[in-house]
Amino acid sequence: MDVWVDLTNSPHIHYFSQLIDKFNRKGIEYYITARKFQNLEELIDIYGYDYFSVGDHAYSLDEKLINSSKRIVELTKIVKKLNPKVAIAKHSVELPRVAFGMNIPSIFVVDNEHASAQNRLTIPLVTNIISPEGTKKAFNGNSFGSDITSFEGTCEVSNVNSRLSSNFSIDEHILEKIGANKSIPTVVLRPRPNSSYCNGKKDIVPEIIENLIKEMDCNIVAFPRDEVQREKYVSLGIIVPKTIDAISLLYCSDAMIGAGGTMNREAAVLGVPTISCYPEKLLGVDTYLMEKERMIHTREIDEIMNYVLENIGKRNNNIALEDPTGLMFERVTEYIG
């Protein structure tokens, strides 16, 4: 086998799909492993790729450690059998450990310099690092001695392009499918991550929803992180989908307000007016998009509302952003000849 690809988060399938399709066109043999997390496996099935389902997500620290350890064991068994020439992943905790232990070169994509625990567990072990320019700058030399190859864009450029140029194309009927009114604007909201670095931070999405309802006639679509949030958002009378094609929705939306990361950046790449209300220090990739005037950041409700009212529906594609797929392919082929 030539290449091992490990997917551990839902957006990873969008991110790597163009690379995988290129493998198929070039006759490069690969296999995919995927962790059970959110709707990742469902998305892989939509793309039509075969994969090994290995490991589960966890929330508590002890469960994270136990599940990661079990996953390392299972991945080691698979890797020993298939013996890839090179491994590639984005922020997978387990791939670098297994690849290092099995003496397999690894290519690691990093776009979160604040994920200190994951970075300390992975970056010292990998062979090559690929990161957006914004992340490389934000590391400020703390790359654990590893060299970083950067590109002028964000990983979400690949996420979006995977849908704009693949068989799994944008669903332009997505608004009808979720019961939205196409004659009025659509605003998408996403709360903060349920991660250790955001614990204890207030979810301001309900307050934003209440203000949107008061100020304008629009479809409001929110993506909760847990059942408590889901119940709250549903009680406010807005659209709360269960499983949905989020990139297609962003493509058809008029504004994005998010306390997370990936959906904000996907919206910004698409040129949708985007407001980050992320509750922690911004990532380098977010600062990069702000410098490119693709996104703003504020947690002040009045500022959020003013920006939405002034910019809703005004697309901004003022500068081209680089897709990292070509760079990843170059690095992979260096190892497989």
N, C-alpha and C positions, 0 to 999 in steps of 0.2 A: 504494500500500500504506500502511496506517495504522501498523502497529507491527512492529518487528524485535525478536525475542527470541533471545538467544544463551545456549546451555547448554554448560557446560564441565566439569561434574562430575556424577556419577551422581545424587546427591540433588536436583539442580536440576530434573529433570523432575517429581519429586513436588512440589517447592516451587512451581513455576509452573503446574502443571496446572489448579488452580482458576481462576487468572487466564485461562488459555487457554480453558477451558470457558466462562468468562464472555464472552470475545471472541466465541466461536461463538454464544452465545445472543443477544448484542446486535448481531450482524452487523458486528462490527469486523474488518477485514481484517488479517491478520498473516502473518508467515513466521518460521520457526524455523531457526536454524543450530546445529549441534552438533559439538563436537570428539569425535574417537575417543578414548574414555577408559573403561577398565573396562567395565561393562555398560550404559553410558549409552544407546547406540543401541538395544540390545535393549529397554530399558525404554520408550523413546519408541515403539517398535513396539507394545509391549503396550498403551500408551495409545491407539494408533491415529492419531497425529499425523504429518503429512507434514513433512519437514525437509530441509535441505541439510547433507550431511556435509562439514565443512570442518576440516582440520588434524588433527594428532596430538599426543598427550602425549609428553613426553620427561623423562628423569631427570637427565642431566648438564647443567651450566650452559650449555655451548656448544650442545648440542642444543636446550635450551629456547629460547635466543635465536634459533637458526635456524628452528625450527618456528613460533615466535610470529611471526617476520618473514614467513614464507611464508603464515601464516594471515591476517595483516593484508592482504597483497596479494590473496588470494582473496576475503576478505570485502569488500574495497573494490569489487571487480568486481561482486559480487552486489548490494551496497548501491547502487551507481551505477545498476544496471538497475532495481531495485525501488523506490528512492527513498522510504523510509519517512518518516513524519512525526515519529516518536519511536522511541527504542531503549531496551531495558531488559535488564538482566542482573544476575547475582549473582557478584561477584568474577571476572568475565571480564577478562583482561588486554587482550584485543584490541578488544572492543566500544568502550570509551571512546576509544581512539586513533582508530579508524575513524570513529566518530560525530563526534568533535571535528574531524577532518580534513575531513569531508564536510559540516560545519555542520548536524548533526542533533542536536536536543536528546536528552539521555540521562538515564535514571533508573537509579541504581546502588544495589544492595542490598549492604550491608557488615555482616558480623558477626564479623570477625576483626581486631581492632586490632593484633595482633602480626605479621600478615603484612606487614611493613614494605615489603618490595620491591614486592609487588603493589600495596599502597596508594599508594606514592609514584609508581608508574607510571600509576595510574588516577584516584584521587580528585581531583587537581588539574584533570582534564579534563572531569569530568562536570557535568551541569546540576543534578540533584537527587540527594540521598543519602537512602536509607531505611535505618534500622538499629534493632535491638532497643535498648531503654532501657539494658540492661547494657553494650552496646558504646559507646553514646553517652557514658555516664559514664566509661568506661575510656579514651576518647580523650584526656581531660584537656586539651581545647582544641587538640590536634594533629590537626585535621581539614583541614589544608592550606587554611584559609580558606573551606571549603565549609560551607553550612548543612546540618544534619542533622535530618530529621523522624524521630521515634522512635515506637515502639509498645511496649506493656506485655506482652511475651511473647518468644518466640524464633522464628526462621525455621522450626524444626522443628515448630511448631504447624501451619503450613501443610502441611508434608510429611505429617504424620499425618492431618490433616483431608482431604487429597486422596484418601486411601484410605478414610476412614470415610464419605465422602459422594460417591462417584463410581462409575462403571461398573466400574472396576478396584478392586473392593472387597477387604476383608480376606479372606484365605484361611484359614478356620478349620480346614482339614485339613492345614495346613502341617507339623505335628509328625509325622503319619503319613507324609507324603511324604518326609521326611528320615530316616525310620526311628527316630524317637524314641518312647519309651514314655510314653504319655499319663497313666499312673497315678503317675508320679513327677515331681518338679519339673524345670524346664528352666532352665539357666543359660547365658547367652550371653556370649562373650568376644571382644574385638577388640584387637589390638596397636596400638602407636603408629604414626603415619603414617610413610611413607617420604619424608619431606620434609627439606629442608636444615636446618630449625630443630629437628629431632629426631634428626639423625644422631649416631651414637655412643651413644645411650641404650639401655640394656639392655632386652630384651624379657622382662618378668617373667611373661608369660602361661603359659609352661610350668610355672613354679613354682606358680602359682595352680591350674592344672589338677591337678597332683600332689596338692596339699592338698585340693582338692575331692573327688578320688577317695578319699582316705583318710577324709575326715570325713563324707561323706553319699552317699546313693544318689540320683543325679540324672542327667538328660541334660545333657551338656556339649557345647555347640556353639560352635566357634571359627571366626572369619573371618580367615585369614592375609592378609598384605599381599604376600607373595612366595612363591616355590616352596620356599625354604629353610625358612620358617616352616611351610608346608603339610606338608612331609615330617616336621618335628619333631612337629607336632600329631597327625598321623596315627599316628606311632609310639607316641603315648600312648594310643591306642585310643579316641579321642573322635570325635564327628561333625564332619566338616570338609566342608561343602557346597562345590560349585563355583559355580554360579549359583543364587541363591535369592532369594525374596521376603523381604527382611530385615524390613520393617515388619510384615508378617504374623507373622513369627517372634517379634518383640519383643512384639506384641500378645498372643501366646499363651505368653510366657515368664514366669518367676517371679523372675528377677534378671538384671541386666546389669552386667558388669565390663569397662570399656574404657579403653584408653590413648589413644583418639582423641577425636573430638568429636561428629560427627553422630549416630552410633548411640546414644551416651550420652544425648544430648539428646532424641532421639526416644523412647527408653525412659522418660526422666524425664517427658516430656510425657504419655505414656500412663499414668503413675503407677506404673511398674515400679520396685522398689527398685534404685537405680542407684549404682554406685561408679565414680568416675573415678580412674584411676591414671595420668593424663596426666603425662608426665615433664618438662614445661616450665611456665612461668608460666601460670596459668589465664586463659582468656579471660573477658571481662566477662559473656558470656552464661552461662558455667558458674557464675561467682560468683552471678549473678542467680538461677539455679535452686537453688543451695545455700541462698541466703537464703530462698527459697520452700519449703525443706525437701523438694525433689524429688530431691536428689542429694547425695552426700558425696564428699570427695576424700581419698585416702591412697594411698601406695605401700608401706605396711607390710603384709606378708602376713598377719600375725596380726590386724590391724585389719580387713583385707578379709574374712577368714574369719569373724570374730566378727559383722561386720555382716550377711553373707549368712545365717549360721545363725540370727540373731535376727530377720531381716526378710524372708526369702524368702517370696514369695507374698503379701505384705501391700501391697496397692495404696494409693497416696497421691495423691488428687486434691483436695488441700485448698484450692486457689485456682484460679480461672479464668485462663487465659492468652490473650492477644489474638492473633488470626490477622491477619497483615499484608496478606492478599489485598485487602481493601476499600480499604486505603490505597494500594496499588499501582494499583488500578483508577482511583481518584480522580486520581492523578498523571498516568496515561496519558491519561485523557479530557480533561485540561486542554490537551493538545497537539493532540488530534484533533477537538475540538469535539463 
